[in-house]
Amino acid sequence: MTANVLRVKNTWRFTLSHATPHSSAAAAIWEEIDTYTVELLARAQKERLLAPDADLDWTRQVYYALLGEALDRPGADQDPAAQDPDALAALVIDTLLHGAGPRG
């Protein structure tokens, strides 16, 4: 799913931010997207991929931020391989689930 989101957002960069929806229709769409994302994160939490006490609204915001950062990664415009949605999705999910700390 994350790779598909990155494919769309790479083409439609304006969709990366929804801080101030321009219409009630846009606000409704973002509410639906936010709800779906939190539901997905709740499933991940139930599967113990996220901590049981993780703040899912905060995690959603972090996920959105990671998507934006993955697309704006320095040097990505110079290296087509660095723009691969599947590789970027793996980077986003790995960072979301494990952070930058050591794996053990």
ROZALUM-603092 format. One record per atom (N, C-alpha, C): atom name; y negated, z, x negated. Coordinates in Angstrom, 2 decimals. Layout:
! ROZALUM-603092
R   guke        yy        zz        xx
R     CA         Y         Z         X
...
***
This chain:
! ROZALUM-603092
R   guke        yy        zz        xx
R      N      1.18      0.00     -0.82
R     CA      0.00      0.00      0.00
R      C     -1.26      0.00     -0.87
R      N     -1.25      0.81     -1.94
R     CA     -2.44      0.90     -2.80
R      C     -2.76     -0.44     -3.44
R      N     -1.74     -1.19     -3.86
R     CA     -1.98     -2.51     -4.45
R      C     -2.64     -3.44     -3.43
R      N     -2.21     -3.37     -2.18
R     CA     -2.83     -4.21     -1.14
R      C     -4.27     -3.81     -0.88
R      N     -4.55     -2.51     -0.88
R     CA     -5.92     -2.03     -0.72
R      C     -6.78     -2.57     -1.86
R      N     -6.25     -2.52     -3.08
R     CA     -7.01     -3.02     -4.23
R      C     -7.26     -4.52     -4.13
R      N     -6.29     -5.26     -3.61
R     CA     -6.49     -6.71     -3.45
R      C     -7.66     -6.99     -2.50
R      N     -7.70     -6.26     -1.40
R     CA     -8.77     -6.46     -0.41
R      C    -10.10     -5.99     -0.96
R      N    -10.11     -4.81     -1.54
R     CA    -11.36     -4.24     -2.02
R      C    -11.93     -5.02     -3.20
R      N    -11.08     -5.65     -3.98
R     CA    -11.58     -6.47     -5.08
R      C    -12.34     -7.68     -4.56
R      N    -11.91     -8.20     -3.43
R     CA    -12.56     -9.35     -2.82
R      C    -13.79     -8.93     -2.02
R      N    -13.67     -7.83     -1.29
R     CA    -14.75     -7.35     -0.43
R      C    -15.27     -6.03     -0.96
R      N    -16.03     -6.09     -2.05
R     CA    -16.50     -4.88     -2.73
R      C    -17.32     -3.97     -1.81
R      N    -18.00     -4.53     -0.84
R     CA    -18.82     -3.71      0.05
R      C    -17.98     -2.71      0.83
R      N    -16.66     -2.90      0.89
R     CA    -15.81     -1.98      1.63
R      C    -15.50     -0.71      0.85
R      N    -15.95     -0.63     -0.40
R     CA    -15.64      0.55     -1.20
R      C    -16.39      1.79     -0.75
R      N    -17.52      1.61     -0.12
R     CA    -18.31      2.76      0.27
R      C    -18.51      2.76      1.77
R      N    -18.40      3.92      2.35
R     CA    -18.63      4.04      3.79
R      C    -19.48      5.26      4.10
R      N    -20.32      5.63      3.14
R     CA    -21.14      6.83      3.32
R      C    -22.06      6.72      4.54
R      N    -22.61      5.53      4.77
R     CA    -23.50      5.33      5.92
R      C    -23.10      4.05      6.64
R      N    -22.14      4.16      7.56
R     CA    -21.76      2.96      8.32
R      C    -22.96      2.38      9.04
R      N    -23.03      1.06      9.06
R     CA    -24.18      0.38      9.65
R      C    -24.09      0.22     11.16
R      N    -22.97      0.55     11.73
R     CA    -22.83      0.43     13.18
R      C    -21.80      1.43     13.68
R      N    -21.79      1.62     14.97
R     CA    -20.79      2.54     15.55
R      C    -19.39      1.96     15.38
R      N    -19.27      0.63     15.41
R     CA    -17.96     -0.01     15.20
R      C    -17.46      0.27     13.78
R      N    -18.35      0.16     12.79
R     CA    -17.96      0.44     11.40
R      C    -17.57      1.90     11.25
R      N    -18.32      2.80     11.88
R     CA    -18.00      4.22     11.81
R      C    -16.62      4.49     12.42
R      N    -16.31      3.83     13.52
R     CA    -15.01      4.02     14.17
R      C    -13.87      3.50     13.28
R      N    -14.10      2.37     12.64
R     CA    -13.08      1.82     11.74
R      C    -12.84      2.77     10.57
R      N    -13.93      3.29      9.99
R     CA    -13.77      4.23      8.87
R      C    -13.10      5.51      9.31
R      N    -13.36      5.97     10.52
R     CA    -12.70      7.17     11.02
R      C    -11.19      6.93     11.11
R      N    -10.82      5.75     11.58
R     CA     -9.40      5.40     11.68
R      C     -8.76      5.31     10.29
R      N     -9.45      4.68      9.34
R     CA     -8.94      4.57      7.97
R      C     -8.79      5.95      7.34
R      N     -9.81      6.79      7.51
R     CA     -9.76      8.14      6.95
R      C     -8.59      8.94      7.54
R      N     -8.40      8.83      8.85
R     CA     -7.31      9.54      9.52
R      C     -5.97      9.06      9.00
R      N     -5.80      7.75      8.89
R     CA     -4.55      7.19      8.39
R      C     -4.28      7.65      6.95
R      N     -5.32      7.66      6.13
R     CA     -5.16      8.06      4.74
R      C     -4.74      9.53      4.63
R      N     -5.38     10.39      5.42
R     CA     -5.00     11.82      5.40
R      C     -3.57     11.99      5.91
R      N     -3.17     11.21      6.92
R     CA     -1.79     11.28      7.41
R      C     -0.81     10.87      6.31
R      N     -1.15      9.83      5.56
R     CA     -0.31      9.38      4.45
R      C     -0.22     10.47      3.38
R      N     -1.34     11.09      3.07
R     CA     -1.35     12.17      2.08
R      C     -0.55     13.38      2.59
R      N     -0.60     13.65      3.89
R     CA      0.18     14.75      4.46
R      C      1.67     14.48      4.31
R      N      2.07     13.22      4.47
R     CA      3.48     12.86      4.25
R      C      3.86     13.07      2.79
R      N      2.96     12.69      1.88
R     CA      3.21     12.91      0.45
R      C      3.30     14.40      0.15
R      N      2.48     15.19      0.82
R     CA      2.51     16.64      0.64
R      C      3.85     17.20      1.16
R      N      4.29     16.71      2.29
R     CA      5.57     17.16      2.87
R      C      6.73     16.81      1.93
R      N      6.61     15.69      1.23
R     CA      7.65     15.26      0.28
R      C      7.48     15.93     -1.09
R      N      6.53     16.85     -1.18
R     CA      6.25     17.63     -2.39
R      C      5.70     16.79     -3.54
R      N      5.07     15.68     -3.19
R     CA      4.37     14.88     -4.20
R      C      2.99     15.45     -4.47
R      N      2.47     16.17     -3.49
R     CA      1.19     16.88     -3.61
R      C      1.45     18.36     -3.40
R      N      0.62     19.18     -4.00
R     CA      0.76     20.63     -3.88
R      C      0.64     21.04     -2.41
R      N      1.37     22.07     -2.00
R     CA      1.32     22.49     -0.60
R      C     -0.06     22.99     -0.18
R      N     -0.86     23.42     -1.14
R     CA     -2.20     23.92     -0.80
R      C     -3.31     22.91     -1.13
R      N     -2.93     21.66     -1.41
R     CA     -3.93     20.64     -1.72
R      C     -4.83     20.39     -0.52
R      N     -6.11     20.28     -0.76
R     CA     -7.09     19.95      0.28
R      C     -7.01     18.44      0.51
R      N     -6.45     18.04      1.62
R     CA     -6.18     16.61      1.85
R      C     -7.45     15.80      2.06
R      N     -8.49     16.39      2.63
R     CA     -9.74     15.65      2.76
R      C    -10.34     15.37      1.37
R      N    -10.28     16.36      0.50
R     CA    -10.77     16.18     -0.87
R      C     -9.90     15.15     -1.61
R      N     -8.58     15.26     -1.44
R     CA     -7.67     14.32     -2.09
R      C     -7.95     12.89     -1.63
R      N     -8.27     12.75     -0.35
R     CA     -8.63     11.41      0.18
R      C     -9.87     10.88     -0.53
R      N    -10.88     11.72     -0.69
R     CA    -12.10     11.29     -1.38
R      C    -11.79     10.89     -2.82
R      N    -10.95     11.67     -3.48
R     CA    -10.57     11.37     -4.86
R      C     -9.82     10.04     -4.92
R      N     -8.91      9.82     -3.98
R     CA     -8.17      8.56     -3.91
R      C     -9.12      7.37     -3.77
R      N    -10.08      7.49     -2.87
R     CA    -11.06      6.41     -2.70
R      C    -11.85      6.19     -4.00
R      N    -12.24      7.27     -4.66
R     CA    -12.99      7.15     -5.91
R      C    -12.15      6.47     -6.98
R      N    -10.87      6.84     -7.05
R     CA    -10.00      6.21     -8.04
R      C     -9.84      4.71     -7.77
R      N     -9.78      4.33     -6.52
R     CA     -9.71      2.89     -6.18
R      C    -10.93      2.16     -6.73
R      N    -12.11      2.72     -6.50
R     CA    -13.34      2.10     -6.98
R      C    -13.38      2.04     -8.50
R      N    -12.96      3.12     -9.15
R     CA    -12.97      3.15    -10.61
R      C    -11.96      2.17    -11.19
R      N    -10.83      2.02    -10.54
R     CA     -9.82      1.06    -11.02
R      C    -10.38     -0.36    -11.00
R      N    -11.13     -0.69     -9.97
R     CA    -11.70     -2.04     -9.86
R      C    -12.86     -2.25    -10.83
R      N    -13.54     -1.17    -11.18
R     CA    -14.70     -1.27    -12.07
R      C    -14.36     -0.85    -13.49
R      N    -13.11     -0.82    -13.82
R     CA    -12.66     -0.39    -15.14
R      C    -13.32     -1.23    -16.23
R      N    -13.92     -0.59    -17.25
R     CA    -14.58     -1.33    -18.32
R      C    -13.62     -2.32    -19.00
R      N    -14.10     -3.52    -19.20
R     CA    -13.32     -4.55    -19.87
R      C    -12.37     -5.31    -18.96
R      N    -12.23     -4.87    -17.72
R     CA    -11.28     -5.53    -16.82
R      C    -11.68     -6.97    -16.55
R      N    -12.96     -7.26    -16.56
R     CA    -13.40     -8.63    -16.32
R      C    -13.07     -9.56    -17.50
R      N    -12.76     -9.00    -18.65
R     CA    -12.43     -9.78    -19.84
R      C    -10.93    -10.04    -19.97
R      N    -10.13     -9.20    -19.31
R     CA     -8.68     -9.28    -19.45
R      C     -8.04     -9.42    -18.07
R      N     -7.57    -10.63    -17.73
R     CA     -6.96    -10.84    -16.42
R      C     -5.80     -9.89    -16.13
R      N     -5.03     -9.50    -17.15
R     CA     -3.90     -8.59    -16.94
R      C     -4.40     -7.22    -16.48
R      N     -5.60     -6.85    -16.89
R     CA     -6.17     -5.55    -16.50
R      C     -6.61     -5.55    -15.04
R      N     -6.59     -6.70    -14.39
R     CA     -6.99     -6.81    -12.99
R      C     -5.79     -6.87    -12.05
R      N     -4.59     -6.77    -12.58
R     CA     -3.38     -6.86    -11.77
R      C     -3.34     -5.71    -10.77
R      N     -3.34     -6.01     -9.46
R     CA     -3.36     -4.96     -8.45
R      C     -2.19     -3.98     -8.54
R      N     -1.02     -4.47     -8.92
R     CA      0.13     -3.58     -9.03
R      C     -0.04     -2.59    -10.18
R      N     -0.54     -3.08    -11.32
R     CA     -0.79     -2.19    -12.46
R      C     -1.90     -1.19    -12.14
R      N     -2.95     -1.67    -11.48
R     CA     -4.04     -0.77    -11.10
R      C     -3.57      0.27    -10.08
R      N     -2.73     -0.15     -9.16
R     CA     -2.20      0.78     -8.15
R      C     -1.37      1.87     -8.83
R      N     -0.56      1.47     -9.81
R     CA      0.24      2.46    -10.54
R      C     -0.67      3.44    -11.27
R      N     -1.74      2.94    -11.85
R     CA     -2.71      3.80    -12.53
R      C     -3.36      4.78    -11.56
R      N     -3.79      4.29    -10.41
R     CA     -4.42      5.13     -9.39
R      C     -3.46      6.22     -8.92
R      N     -2.25      5.83     -8.53
R     CA     -1.30      6.80     -7.99
R      C     -0.86      7.79     -9.06
R      N     -0.62      7.31    -10.28
R     CA     -0.23      8.22    -11.36
R      C     -1.33      9.25    -11.62
R      N     -2.57      8.79    -11.64
R     CA     -3.69      9.71    -11.86
R      C     -3.84     10.67    -10.68
R      N     -3.70     10.18     -9.48
R     CA     -3.83     11.04     -8.29
R      C     -2.75     12.12     -8.28
R      N     -1.52     11.75     -8.59
R     CA     -0.41     12.69     -8.50
R      C     -0.28     13.60     -9.72
R      N     -0.70     13.10    -10.89
R     CA     -0.43     13.85    -12.12
R      C     -1.67     14.18    -12.95
R      N     -2.81     13.60    -12.59
R     CA     -4.00     13.83    -13.39
R      C     -3.88     13.23    -14.77
R      N     -4.61     13.79    -15.70
R     CA     -4.59     13.28    -17.07
R      C     -3.89     14.25    -18.02
R      N     -3.28     15.28    -17.44
R     CA     -2.62     16.28    -18.27
R      C     -1.25     15.81    -18.74
R      N     -0.64     16.60    -19.61
R     CA      0.70     16.23    -20.10
R      C      1.73     16.34    -18.99
R      N      2.72     15.49    -19.09
R     CA      3.82     15.50    -18.10
R      C      4.93     16.39    -18.67
R      N      5.56     17.13    -17.83
R     CA      6.60     17.99    -18.36
R      C      7.70     18.15    -17.47
***
